[in-house]
């Protein structure tokens, strides 16, 4: 039987998650070029937030179809190269992503979509898938 301390350490530090995201870059992003279009980003951070809030509100009404609707939204709008995969980033563990993104992902339950997360890359909506 595993000790409580080991289990807590394992699930806090060693477990992996899987997530999809929609990234909207803005002029303050560390690399303000869309991986979807190749265009320089001219959107302000405030405008990026408004756009992402609208996308999130639309997705929030898609409970039964959320994974498919999320993938379609990522394909249509995400500025991350993962847009090709419907925003799917695959599995990752602690330390693999920027801290704000990692914390946002680990805070979600499987199947849950989070609020807007601000990272150096831009603004994200995250859907935890595993």
ZAFIVEX-932489 format. One line per 3 residues: number of its first residue (from 1); their letters; for each residue y, x, z of N, C-alpha, C, O. Coordinates in nm, 4 decimals, padded with zeros to 6 digits. Each point is the difference from the previous one (the first is absolute). Layout:
NUM = A = Y,X,Z,Y,X,Z,Y,X,Z,Y,X,Z; ...
***
This chain:
1 = XXX = -00.1181,00.0840,00.0000,00.1181,-00.0840,00.0000,00.1246,00.0886,00.0000,00.0086,00.0977,00.0744; 00.0876,-00.1339,-00.1595,00.1222,00.0786,-00.0104,00.0928,-00.0279,00.1166,00.0053,-00.1114,00.0520; 00.0671,00.2135,-00.0120,00.0951,-00.0193,00.1075,00.1223,-00.0752,-00.0524,00.0307,00.0040,-00.1191
4 = XXX = 00.0369,-00.0712,00.2083,00.1197,-00.0743,-00.0363,00.1047,00.0939,-00.0593,00.0640,-00.0348,-00.0992; -00.0453,00.1527,00.1577,00.1001,00.0944,-00.0489,-00.0316,00.0449,-00.1420,00.0898,00.0114,-00.0834; -00.2186,00.0144,00.0558,-00.0378,00.0416,-00.1355,00.0247,-00.1124,-00.0993,00.0546,00.0229,-00.1079
7 = XXX = -00.0945,-00.1439,00.1441,00.0204,-00.1139,-00.0898,00.1489,-00.0202,-00.0276,00.0393,-00.0236,-00.1143; 00.0427,00.0327,00.2174,00.1443,-00.0165,-00.0175,00.0542,00.1098,-00.0913,00.0795,-00.0285,-00.0896; -00.1211,00.1536,00.1105,00.0450,00.1100,-00.0845,-00.0441,-00.0227,-00.1440,00.0796,00.0161,-00.0925
10 = XXX = -00.2054,-00.0533,00.0731,-00.0530,-00.0189,-00.1350,00.0767,-00.1079,-00.0739,00.0453,00.0218,-00.1124; -00.0303,-00.1376,00.1742,00.0657,-00.1109,-00.0684,00.1493,00.0210,-00.0165,00.0618,-00.0607,-00.0874; -00.0031,00.1459,00.1702,00.1416,00.0293,-00.0125,00.0258,00.1101,-00.1019,00.0997,-00.0045,-00.0720
13 = XXX = -00.1884,00.1035,00.0651,00.0286,00.1191,-00.0786,-00.0917,00.0225,-00.1200,00.0418,00.0615,-00.0981; -00.1631,-00.1089,00.1036,-00.0971,00.0351,-00.1026,-00.0309,-00.1140,-00.0974,-00.0496,00.0251,-00.1098; 00.0773,-00.1472,00.1474,-00.0350,-00.1114,-00.0858,00.0871,-00.0003,-00.1249,00.1118,00.0515,00.0002
16 = XXX = -00.1642,-00.1093,-00.1046,00.0770,-00.0125,-00.1232,00.0338,-00.1470,-00.0224,-00.0651,-00.0901,00.0528; 00.1663,00.0700,-00.1308,00.0417,-00.1335,-00.0409,00.0102,00.0002,-00.1523,-00.0018,00.1051,-00.0640; 00.0122,-00.2230,00.0090,00.0254,-00.0126,-00.1431,00.1141,-00.0988,-00.0138,00.0040,-00.1019,00.0690
19 = XXX = 00.0886,00.1324,-00.1583,00.1160,-00.0864,-00.0157,00.0499,00.0015,-00.1434,-00.0228,00.0936,-00.0766; 00.0910,-00.2002,00.0448,00.0766,-00.0086,-00.1238,00.1457,-00.0133,00.0398,00.0312,-00.0444,00.1105; 00.0575,00.0829,-00.2001,00.1421,-00.0155,00.0323,00.0804,-00.0267,-00.1259,-00.0428,00.0269,-00.1122
22 = XXX = 00.1588,-00.0800,00.1358,00.1015,-00.0146,-00.1044,00.1165,00.0854,00.0466,00.0576,-00.0248,00.1059; -00.0234,00.1239,-00.1838,00.1104,00.0906,00.0321,00.1185,-00.0339,-00.0892,-00.0124,-00.0057,-00.1223; 00.1274,-00.0167,00.1849,00.1242,-00.0144,-00.0745,00.0880,00.1176,00.0409,00.0469,00.0094,00.1134
25 = XXX = -00.0265,00.0788,-00.2088,00.0858,00.1160,00.0255,00.1454,-00.0414,-00.0110,00.0330,-00.1028,-00.0593; 00.0536,00.1849,00.1178,00.1446,-00.0227,-00.0036,00.0684,00.1350,-00.0154,-00.0664,00.1036,-00.0021; 00.1954,-00.1043,-00.0085,00.0735,00.1243,-00.0279,-00.0124,00.1028,00.1119,00.0253,00.1183,-00.0230
28 = XXX = -00.0636,-00.1602,00.1435,-00.0177,00.0940,00.1112,-00.1443,00.0490,00.0131,-00.0294,00.0798,00.0891; -00.0607,-00.1255,-00.1755,-00.1400,00.0440,00.0049,-00.0076,00.1487,-00.0302,00.0847,00.0539,-00.0712; -00.1855,00.0119,00.1249,-00.0103,00.1459,-00.0171,-00.0195,00.0397,-00.1454,00.0401,00.1098,-00.0385
31 = XXX = -00.0998,-00.1946,-00.0431,-00.0158,00.0256,-00.1425,00.0313,-00.1301,-00.0737,-00.0910,-00.0766,-00.0316; 00.2185,00.0511,00.0042,00.0392,-00.1297,-00.0540,-00.0308,-00.0192,-00.1493,00.0895,-00.0237,-00.0811; -00.2173,00.0344,00.0481,-00.0481,-00.0252,-00.1360,-00.1228,-00.0897,00.0121,-00.0909,00.0288,00.0780
34 = XXX = 00.0883,-00.1369,-00.1548,-00.1127,-00.0921,00.0045,-00.1205,00.0604,-00.0701,00.0114,00.0490,-00.1124; -00.1262,-00.0521,00.1776,-00.1251,00.0458,-00.0627,-00.0532,-00.1056,-00.0966,-00.0868,00.0288,-00.0825; 00.1386,-00.1501,00.0928,-00.0431,-00.1077,-00.0889,00.0749,00.0066,-00.1327,-00.0601,-00.0159,-00.1063
37 = XXX = 00.1911,00.0392,00.1121,00.0820,-00.0027,-00.1218,00.0466,00.1375,-00.0453,00.0347,00.0188,-00.1166; -00.0337,00.0766,00.2076,00.0523,00.1328,-00.0314,00.1521,00.0070,00.0060,00.0587,00.1048,-00.0273; 00.0047,-00.2147,00.0625,00.1463,-00.0071,00.0025,00.0571,00.0479,00.1330,-00.0633,-00.0118,00.1049
40 = XXX = 00.1839,00.0659,-00.1122,00.0759,00.0364,00.1197,00.0345,-00.1283,00.0753,00.0358,-00.1005,-00.0615; -00.0464,00.1037,00.1925,00.0281,-00.1171,00.0829,00.1499,-00.0110,00.0246,00.0649,00.0974,00.0384; -00.0108,-00.2161,-00.0608,00.1420,-00.0257,00.0248,00.0209,-00.1077,00.1057,00.1140,-00.0340,00.0316
43 = XXX = -00.2213,-00.0197,00.0230,00.0040,-00.1076,00.0983,00.0414,00.0542,00.1365,-00.0540,00.1004,00.0464; 00.1499,-00.1670,00.0176,00.0389,00.0411,00.1355,-00.1121,-00.0360,00.0976,-00.0874,-00.0807,-00.0315; 00.0911,00.1403,00.1478,-00.1005,-00.0302,00.1020,00.0089,-00.1469,00.0421,-00.1025,-00.0650,00.0202
46 = XXX = 00.2230,00.0134,-00.0071,00.0186,-00.1404,00.0384,-00.0572,-00.0932,-00.1065,-00.0666,-00.0982,00.0327; 00.0921,00.1284,-00.1592,-00.0527,-00.0834,-00.1083,-00.1517,00.0105,-00.0093,-00.0674,-00.0983,-00.0311; 00.0136,00.2165,00.0580,-00.1456,00.0174,00.0004,-00.0622,-00.0858,00.1100,-00.1054,-00.0604,-00.0203
49 = XXX = 00.1697,00.0551,00.1352,-00.0499,-00.0808,00.1114,00.0020,-00.1486,-00.0364,-00.0957,-00.0720,00.0286; 00.2028,00.0265,-00.0906,00.0093,-00.1409,-00.0402,-00.1114,-00.0328,-00.0991,-00.0664,-00.1029,00.0128; 00.0461,00.1895,-00.1108,-00.1060,-00.0228,-00.0986,-00.1375,-00.0058,00.0665,-00.0806,-00.0879,-00.0306
52 = XXX = 00.0547,00.1804,00.1203,-00.1301,00.0046,00.0678,-00.0186,-00.1207,00.0929,-00.1109,-00.0519,00.0126; 00.2178,00.0077,00.0516,-00.0083,-00.1206,00.0831,-00.0387,-00.1214,-00.0841,-00.0772,-00.0847,00.0449; 00.1303,00.0762,-00.1662,-00.0333,-00.1113,-00.0893,-00.1460,00.0071,-00.0436,-00.0690,-00.1018,-00.0041
55 = XXX = 00.0226,00.2213,-00.0281,-00.1405,00.0181,-00.0386,-00.0903,-00.0377,00.1166,-00.0998,-00.0698,-00.0179; 00.1350,00.1159,00.1367,-00.0821,-00.0289,00.1178,-00.0049,-00.1494,00.0291,-00.1058,-00.0534,00.0332; 00.2190,-00.0139,-00.0454,00.0043,-00.1441,00.0245,-00.0901,-00.0743,-00.0988,-00.0694,-00.0942,00.0379
58 = XXX = 00.0706,00.1359,-00.1625,-00.0879,-00.0613,-00.1007,-00.1457,00.0243,00.0347,-00.0821,-00.0913,-00.0079; 00.0499,00.2133,00.0461,-00.1388,00.0348,00.0338,-00.0477,-00.0702,00.1270,-00.1183,-00.0320,00.0121; 00.2079,00.0080,00.0815,-00.0383,-00.0624,00.1274,-00.0594,-00.1388,-00.0219,-00.0786,-00.0465,00.0824
61 = XXX = 00.1140,-00.0194,-00.1899,-00.0538,-00.1317,-00.0289,-00.1325,00.0025,-00.0735,-00.0518,-00.1057,-00.0361; -00.0041,00.2226,00.0131,-00.1233,00.0158,-00.0782,-00.1201,00.0320,00.0871,-00.0875,00.0754,-00.0426; 00.0803,-00.1297,00.1623,-00.1022,00.0379,00.0979,-00.1399,00.0174,-00.0581,-00.0589,00.1070,00.0160
64 = XXX = 00.0042,-00.2067,-00.0819,-00.1360,00.0104,-00.0529,-00.0123,00.0963,-00.1162,-00.1058,00.0591,-00.0219; 00.2139,-00.0434,-00.0525,00.0000,00.0863,-00.1184,00.0820,00.1271,00.0204,00.0388,00.0654,-00.0968; -00.0125,-00.0306,00.2218,00.0903,00.1121,00.0283,-00.0422,00.1314,-00.0652,00.0850,00.0638,-00.0620
67 = XXX = -00.2096,-00.0192,00.0716,-00.0337,00.1294,-00.0611,00.0282,00.0047,-00.1512,00.0535,00.0990,-00.0499; -00.0887,-00.2040,-00.0215,00.0241,-00.0025,-00.1447,00.1491,-00.0114,-00.0306,00.0503,00.0689,-00.0888; 00.0203,-00.1546,00.1611,00.1441,-00.0150,-00.0209,00.0729,00.1304,00.0328,00.0943,00.0382,-00.0693
70 = XXX = -00.1386,00.0295,00.1750,00.0606,00.1270,00.0400,-00.0204,00.1040,-00.1111,00.0934,00.0713,-00.0366; -00.2146,-00.0636,-00.0158,-00.0305,00.0959,-00.1069,00.0847,-00.0274,-00.1234,00.0491,00.0932,-00.0638; -00.0318,-00.2196,00.0301,00.0826,-00.0352,-00.1160,00.1467,00.0366,00.0229,00.0672,00.0481,-00.0912
73 = XXX = -00.0178,-00.0708,00.2124,00.1381,00.0360,00.0321,00.0197,00.1512,-00.0046,00.1025,00.0481,-00.0484; -00.2002,00.0263,00.0985,00.0082,00.1469,-00.0047,00.0002,00.0491,-00.1444,00.0773,00.0890,-00.0358; -00.1621,-00.1459,-00.0450,-00.0072,00.0369,-00.1418,00.1338,-00.0250,-00.0698,00.0431,00.0791,-00.0840
76 = XXX = 00.0210,-00.1886,00.1193,00.1254,-00.0379,-00.0645,00.1217,00.0739,00.0537,00.0971,00.0191,-00.0732; -00.1000,00.0241,00.2031,00.1243,00.0500,00.0586,-00.0060,00.1321,00.0747,00.1036,00.0651,00.0129; -00.2168,-00.0223,00.0363,-00.0027,00.1190,00.0847,00.0443,00.1248,-00.0759,-00.0355,00.0194,-00.1163
79 = XXX = 00.1131,00.0644,00.1834,00.0461,00.1264,-00.0579,-00.0942,00.1161,00.0293,00.0295,00.1137,-00.0366; -00.1417,-00.1403,00.1014,-00.1016,00.1016,00.0292,-00.1015,00.0047,-00.1133,-00.0262,-00.1016,-00.0643; -00.0302,00.2168,00.0400,-00.1044,00.0141,-00.1008,-00.1216,-00.0858,00.0266,-00.0792,-00.0255,-00.0908
82 = XXX = 00.0632,-00.0200,00.2158,-00.1120,-00.0876,00.0332,00.0158,-00.1391,-00.0612,-00.0911,-00.0821,00.0108; 00.2047,00.0541,-00.0746,00.0188,-00.1309,-00.0638,-00.1130,-00.0280,-00.0982,-00.0404,-00.1147,-00.0188; -00.0108,00.2221,-00.0444,-00.1089,-00.0139,-00.0984,-00.1253,-00.0620,00.0613,-00.0787,-00.0654,-00.0685
85 = XXX = 00.0618,00.0872,00.1983,-00.1165,-00.0514,00.0738,00.0380,-00.1187,00.0876,-00.0649,-00.0260,00.1013; 00.1678,-00.0445,-00.1392,00.0437,-00.1134,00.0807,00.0553,00.0413,00.1348,-00.0004,-00.0788,00.0946; 00.0478,00.2016,-00.0854,00.0567,00.0517,00.1247,-00.1021,00.0621,00.0938,00.0363,00.0481,00.1074
88 = XXX = -00.1638,-00.0482,-00.1463,-00.1070,00.0513,00.0865,00.0122,00.1509,00.0168,00.0001,00.0747,-00.0979; 00.0102,-00.0311,00.2223,00.0097,00.1426,00.0325,-00.1337,00.0603,00.0390,-00.0089,00.1204,00.0241; -00.0954,-00.2026,-00.0175,-00.1300,00.0490,00.0438,-00.0009,00.0209,00.1502,00.0914,-00.0424,00.0707
91 = XXX = -00.1958,00.1082,-00.0232,-00.0123,00.0277,00.1440,00.0804,00.1228,00.0381,00.0112,00.0954,-00.0770; 00.0443,-00.0994,00.1969,00.0697,00.1171,00.0534,-00.0047,-00.0056,00.1517,-00.0174,-00.1061,00.0600; 00.0332,00.2213,-00.0008,-00.0012,00.0112,00.1457,00.1352,00.0431,00.0528,00.0966,00.0156,-00.0748
94 = XXX = -00.0924,00.0029,00.2037,00.1241,00.0437,00.0652,00.0446,00.1337,-00.0571,-00.0816,00.0891,-00.0238; 00.2118,-00.0760,00.0020,00.0577,00.1240,-00.0488,00.0043,00.0116,-00.1510,00.0569,00.0961,-00.0518; -00.1147,-00.1903,-00.0202,-00.0037,00.0077,-00.1464,00.1246,-00.0595,-00.0650,00.0334,00.0343,-00.1134
97 = XXX = 00.0343,-00.1222,00.1839,00.1175,-00.0687,-00.0544,00.1212,00.0297,00.0879,-00.0128,00.0534,00.1102; 00.1299,-00.0891,-00.1610,00.1198,00.0136,00.0813,-00.0161,-00.0846,00.1263,-00.0611,-00.1068,-00.0038; 00.1151,00.1541,00.1138,-00.0215,-00.0612,00.1310,00.0336,-00.1488,00.0032,-00.0781,-00.0789,00.0532
100 = XXX = 00.1911,00.0393,-00.1081,00.0388,-00.1415,00.0034,-00.1007,-00.0853,-00.0760,-00.0339,-00.1101,00.0433; -00.0136,00.1609,-00.1565,-00.0976,-00.0739,-00.0801,-00.1337,-00.0062,00.0741,-00.0634,-00.1053,00.0061; 00.0220,00.2163,00.0489,-00.1252,00.0046,00.0768,00.0043,-00.0965,00.1176,-00.0934,-00.0777,00.0205
103 = XXX = 00.2009,00.0824,00.0563,00.0128,-00.0885,00.1157,-00.0007,-00.1464,-00.0433,-00.0618,-00.0846,00.0646; 00.1307,00.0560,-00.1739,00.0036,-00.1365,-00.0515,-00.1365,-00.0489,-00.0418,-00.0332,-00.1165,00.0217; -00.0470,00.2035,-00.0814,-00.1338,-00.0372,-00.0452,-00.0945,-00.0196,00.1178,-00.0706,-00.1007,00.0071
106 = XXX = 00.0689,00.1960,00.0849,-00.0916,-00.0084,00.1143,00.0337,-00.1164,00.0931,-00.0864,-00.0455,00.0750; 00.2097,-00.0030,-00.0788,00.0391,-00.1128,00.0848,-00.0532,-00.1335,-00.0525,-00.0011,-00.0992,00.0728; -00.0428,00.0965,-00.1983,-00.0464,-00.1242,-00.0622,-00.1493,-00.0213,00.0211,-00.0761,00.0954,00.0160
109 = XXX = 00.0360,-00.2202,-00.0163,-00.1408,-00.0363,-00.0033,-00.0436,-00.0048,-00.1466,00.0836,-00.0160,-00.0890; -00.2112,00.0295,00.0641,-00.0520,-00.0092,-00.1363,00.0364,-00.1376,-00.0563,-00.0224,-00.1027,00.0641; 00.0788,00.1026,-00.1846,00.0416,-00.1238,-00.0656,00.1421,-00.0419,00.0319,00.0495,-00.0986,-00.0546
112 = XXX = 00.0171,00.1729,00.1430,00.1358,-00.0347,00.0416,00.1029,00.0762,-00.0822,-00.0177,00.1181,-00.0299; 00.1255,-00.1872,-00.0062,00.1125,00.0614,-00.0695,00.1112,00.0223,00.1015,00.0340,-00.0903,00.0765; 00.0210,00.2075,-00.0760,00.1041,00.0327,00.0965,00.1390,-00.0299,-00.0509,00.0193,-00.0461,-00.1125
115 = XXX = 00.0764,00.0735,00.1980,00.1406,-00.0112,-00.0380,00.0412,00.1212,-00.0815,-00.0846,00.0804,-00.0394; 00.2108,-00.0671,00.0146,00.0498,00.1120,-00.0800,-00.0002,00.1272,00.0835,00.0481,00.0018,00.1133; -00.1030,00.1039,-00.1709,-00.0064,00.1314,00.0644,00.0901,00.0949,-00.0783,-00.0069,00.0064,-00.1227
118 = XXX = 00.0902,00.0663,00.1938,00.0950,00.0944,-00.0588,-00.0560,00.1410,00.0169,-00.0228,00.0451,00.1123; 00.0007,00.0244,-00.2241,-00.0459,00.1399,00.0050,00.0913,00.0835,-00.0892,00.0903,-00.0526,-00.0651; -00.1148,00.1827,00.0631,00.0782,00.0876,-00.0873,-00.0180,-00.0366,-00.1481,00.0878,00.0273,-00.0818
121 = XXX = -00.2007,-00.0885,00.0481,-00.0270,-00.0368,-00.1390,00.0759,-00.1243,-00.0440,00.0281,-00.0168,-00.1187; 00.0049,-00.0695,00.2124,00.0682,-00.1250,-00.0305,-00.0446,-00.1082,00.0959,-00.0400,00.0283,00.1129; 00.0470,-00.1512,-00.1577,-00.0392,-00.1146,00.0823,-00.1335,-00.0533,-00.0496,-00.0241,-00.0071,-00.1205
124 = XXX = -00.0625,-00.0302,00.2139,-00.1355,-00.0431,-00.0330,-00.0329,-00.1337,00.0642,00.0524,-00.0350,00.1058; -00.1408,-00.0389,-00.1723,-00.0761,-00.1074,00.0623,-00.1443,00.0501,-00.0040,-00.0470,00.0470,-00.1036; -00.0217,-00.0570,00.2147,-00.1378,00.0509,00.0103,-00.0957,-00.1149,00.0238,00.0266,-00.0897,00.0800
127 = XXX = -00.1373,00.0939,-00.1500,-00.1116,-00.0927,00.0219,-00.1187,00.0849,00.0414,-00.0504,00.0800,-00.0789; 00.0057,-00.0972,00.2027,-00.1180,00.0759,00.0452,-00.1270,-00.0688,-00.0532,-00.0208,-00.1195,00.0211; -00.0619,00.1962,-00.0894,-00.1180,-00.0571,-00.0637,-00.1308,00.0429,00.0653,-00.1034,-00.0617,-00.0258
130 = X = 00.1043,00.1642,00.1085,-00.1212,00.0418,00.0738,00.0418,00.0886,00.1161,-00.0851,00.0467,00.0757
***
